[in-house]
Amino acid sequence: GFGADDLILMEVSGGGVVKSTLHVLGRNLQNKKITAGHRSNLSSVGDYYGRNFRYVTQPAVPVFGVVRDIETKEPLAGVEVAVGHVSGRTFSHTGYVITRTDDQGRYRIEGLPAVPKGSRRRDRNSLSIRPGELPYIENDSWAIPLRDGLDPIEFNMELRKAVLARGRLTNKETGEPIRALIYYSPFRTNDHCADYPRFADDTTTMLGNESRYQTNRDGYFYVPVIEGRGVIAAKALAGSHCTQYGVEDIPEFSDGAYKDGGPVTSDHIVPSMYHSLKAIDVAAGTTEVDVEMQVDPGLSLIAKFVDPNGNPLKNIEVSGAPGYRGWVKTETDSTPITGLVVGQVRPILATLDGPKRISRLIQLVPKEGQKEFTIPLFPRT
């Protein structure tokens, strides 16, 4: 059994009906069903039902087809095909239904709602393509054609072959390999963007590829790229490193390069969010390109914490210590601030929780030869 305050997630699928996840509360509801509002403590995703409820299923429309190379027309086997968006939902459903193409490039997706002709673009179902180790660009926005009725929809997808970038990420001081997430985007001025749906739709959303492109334990990585000019960015998974290493060699990211404050890459890469960036210019006809990248461990300073009277403080929560967005909690009255660059600002927020909460926000600008600094904390007013 379950209690009145329990929440049960129920999945409805199979039998030719739309795949759905139901939120069922362990108590009765006067209105049988409620929709979570913006200020509700409930998740804003979907409706909630009481323990005694009735749910009417909807008939599903199967989608099938072949994934193949746009030039050779050869089928692509082992490509992951997943639902990217479901009609009538306001959030991504990537992973809602997942399958892989067979040896003939064929796939079949079940459990999607019917979307009639004339529906708005945002009401359409869409598919997501993950080519894995094949040299093709992934994409989350393959809109499924609109059809009246419940007949299966044939939807074939053709992918243009890309270039495979292979490289290694290491510590510039020690040569040690670095574990990191790897991202890529062409610059928006790259004429080849028009040949790839992901880069041709004028959106600038970076796909979440944390589970797909990473360095291995030896620092080696691969990522599909396209001909022309683009940038590869790395976000270290551990350790303390400077952000934006290499950005000074990329003119597109220089001061004033952003036109009207807009992004310069097709997928919006913000240099301050990455530890290493490398521009590439892939020549026509290239099948693979080698890329060597490094991270900079930077400088380290010791931060000491005191109260308004100069007495040492410990158990301080420090934001910005191990990195621009990282945080630590000290066990003593000091902690190292790492990944710093001389003359470059690092915001540091130090807070001591308790009956009399005290904190301090400073803009740290490291100086040449500096070893430590003191942060006095004051009660909030």
Summary of the structure (lengths in Angstrom):
residues: 381
radius of gyration: 25.9
end to end distance: 49.7
largest distance: 77.0
contacts: 1134
relative contact order: 0.10
helix: 6%
strand: 42%
